[in-house]
């Protein structure tokens, strides 16, 4: 992987996990409770000071306000806070990093840990602190290593640059994944090339988690290659696996994905092996004219929207009528509406609004290959049925999964505190409740299977007994090997495209549903003119997250103006270069900044971004 | 020569649906799946075998037969040691297209001496009862186009599949031995001249 970190791309200044159960008595030293502290070279006294201060302040505030603390500000750092049982996490970033990103980063970090290790308490009972410290460090460095600052701002998936890749190859990848699902022990998968997503059937959150292990095995493989002669990978060398732990909601989502729609009514949420007949391709085999299908599907995939577009057109998904959306809960994030209604006396309107909000995210999470127009509503109903009995479980599901922007309780005298004020008024019992009950709610063990062909990786979430089922293993291995070889050959020969032809404008387009970013900004460091754009984007993104009704904004300095617009599904940022900004300091209809929306609409069409 | 394992690239070309992927899968994994989807672009599998005392790793490239995949497959023709032109005996059009496939291959693989390049012709699906192409027609075409070996295969019941690939290997090895004699006469040493330090352009 040839990407290097930008010099200033380190966002996280502090991170620690503190176990309050170790420090009960008056005489117990604080250091006993510190499970992990980053930076690891921090003097112990300083570690104790920070842990003590933050844990104390958080407890105090949360008891006074009887709601969980999410953000604390201390010494020019924003600390995102999570408390769970006796565990206390804090992640501190400099105040320039948007609050929302700090919260997301911490959630991602804890999620990653739980994904690979299961319950935190149990992990610390079973493993040494050193072992787990390595994991925290690994996850932290993985999250820090995003390719650009924009990736950091949006916490988005790193995807393959699809502008110069034949869409047919994306279809090929999707078909490989579907072929693997012919084996009933395979839940879902994704295909990665050189640390970037080519195609995925999983939610962006789950895909992101899987990618950590991928990059770990990649590093190991590189090390082996330089050490010894094991260059020729046999079956054993190319295939590896590790155990992972899914939340109930993640599992429900996987099981209620459209691929199962014909069977899900028969199956229970906890089914192990749903009855499935072997089909060639769940997407394509049912179509009347297979002859014309590949090209059609291929062309319908706009490059950066891997096979999601038909789904987007589903009117029920994007219906502005909240009751309709609420009646049609999304597959994997049933929790917010359910638990909201269950646990808290939140105003009806808010419940609806929130479920509406979530339905976008979750419906969109189905990044998997879904070409069927009817899928959205169909799977919604099915999962409703499935999830109906599971709303108890549901409470534990979304702990870290929901967008971090719903709850922001800011305890600070800083200026940006006001922005979050109205957010803080909305209590979020489902989330905090879910957070508390998470430990009791078991995570479901599954296995992550990886098959590597040079830079290409097929990652599959499989039932744990898949590994002992030799026939299934061989079937999956052999049915995908030739295609993986071919796909790797194709992707390897694609030239990275002409880099850095800086046009007269910069844009960044964030797809919130697939969690992907399209931009003409190179990820390389040193672009001085890019700084204002990145900063403005960061600011605007924060505002969009905090103000749900905000749709368009222009942010400007004396020398630059950046236009931002968002819908429920996307955020787009645009800056036009050249042409002096006519800015008299007072509102003026001739101000060139006001022509930015029009220019953005016009310019971005050719990048597949439709702002109309 | 006998101790060393050489990697040979053979490529399967022919109309869509004649059974190229099935032939490859039958040969390498000994399995047959009647419901394979169209190949998109190219795919390949390796198979190690011994032919006449030569250890060979056969790299079999399977290609998409449909016209719309042309731009994806053609870049991978280069470097092929042997080309297996495939048609289906129950599809006359696929037989008529053999000449086009040969031309496409020679053009994109940049074959220097098309007359001596080893082609092998496969008539697949002989298990099907309703034939549209007779053995005689096929043999005649092979005769007229460069005396290519012809095999009637069935990926479904494994008829002649292994034999055809072994023949392909033999053809390549035979050609290699002939050219081996030629090599000493006029060769260009491609070893890099030792460069003086400091001239590195990076």
Interface residues (C-beta under 8 A of the other chain):
Chain A: X166 X168 X169 X171 X172 X175 X179 X280 X281 X284 X285 X290 X294 X295 X478 X479 X481 X482 X483 X485 X486 X487 X489 X490 X493
Chain B: X21 X24 X25 X28 X29 X31 X33 X35 X36 X37 X38 X39 X40 X41 X42 X43 X44 X45 X62 X68 X69 X71 X72 X75 X76
